[in-house]
Amino acid sequence: MSESFSPSPKPTKKQKKISLAICLKEWVTATDLLISLDRLNTFGDEFFKDPKVLRSYFYAISDFSVGGRCKCNGHASECVEGEQGGLVCACRHHTVGADCQRCHPFYQDKPWARATGDSANECLSE
């Protein structure tokens, strides 16, 4: 049974979910991953040196998880598309740079520092 969606002025909850899922899928898409499967458990059959037996083994992946984040030094909670197309941090605390790695001009009265759990280490102008 397949469902079809007809255009309507007000999207349904299911249409909103699907649209959100597509948006999330695009946001979390990862490219250029290298997966190295280099230790096959042959249960000792490699000692018999029979290629037919060794070809009967295979790898199986049951769960695969990739984590990623922007390196914003604690001065941003999200990444946005930059002018040149790559992702850059949406800097806060009067910081600038692709990784929020320096204080904004005129906010350099306190030296730049990474944000921590205890302090935002916001750049200040006095």
N, C-alpha and C positions, 0 to 999 in steps of 0.2 A: 504494500500500500504506500503510495507516494503522495506527498502533499504538494499542492501548488499554491502560490501566493498571488493574489490579484492586487494590482495597485489600488490603494485607497488613500484618501486624504489623511486619515489618522492611522499610523501603523499599529498593528496588533502587538501584544506582548511578545509573542513568538517571533515576529519580524524584528522587533527591537533586539531580542536575544541573539538572533542570527547575525544581525548587522554588527552588534557588539563583538560577537565571536570572530567575525571576519576581521574587524579592526584589531582585536587582540592578537589574532594569528599573524597579521602583518607586523605588529609591534614586536612580537617575540620571535620572529623568524631569525634563525642563525644560519650563517653560511660559512664555508671553508672549514668545516670541522674535520679533524683527522682522528680516526678511530683505529687503533692498532691492536689487533687480536693476534698476539704472538706466543701464547702458551696454551697449546691444545692438550688436554688431558687424554692420553691414549691408553691409559691403564696398563702401561708396559708393553703394548703391542709394537712400539717402534723398534724393539730389540729383534723382532723377527724379520725386519726389513722387507716386508711384503707390501708393495705399493697399493695393491688392491685393498688390503685391510686398512691401510692408513687413509685411503680416499673415502672410506666409509664413515669417518668422523667429520663432524662439522661444528661450527660455532652457532650458538643461539643466544639471542639477546632478549631477555624477558622484560627488562625495565631499563630505560635510558633517560637520564636527566641531565640537563645542561643549565648551569646557572650563569648569570651575567649581571653586570651592573655598570654604572658609570662611575668613574673614579673622580669624584667631585670634592674630595678632601673634607667632606661633611658640610659643605656650604651650599648644597642643592639637594632637592628631593626628587628631581626628575631630569631627564635629558630631552633635548629638543633638537630638531634638525637645524644645523648651522647654515651659514651662508654658502658654504662650499658643498653642502649635501650630507656631510657626516654628522654624527650625533655629538652634541656639546652639552655641557651642563647648563641648566637654567640657574645661574648663580644668584645667591642671596647674600646677606650680611656685608654688602658693599664690596664684593669680590668680583674679579673678572678673570677671563682666560678660559680656554677650553676645559680645563680641570679646576677652575676657580682657584688658581694657584698664586694669585697676587691681589693686593688691595687696589681698588678703583682709585684713579687720581683724585686728589683732595680728600681721601680717606686713609691717609697713611700716617696718622699721628700715633697709631698703635701698630707695631710690627705684625705682618701677616703670620698667622698660625693656623694649623688644621683645627677644625672643630672637634670637640670631644663630647663624650656623654655628659660631662659636667658643665662645659662652657661652649658657647657658639663661637667664641673668639672672633667676634664681629670686628671688622675694620672700622675705625673711628675717625671722625674729624672733629676737632675742638675749636 
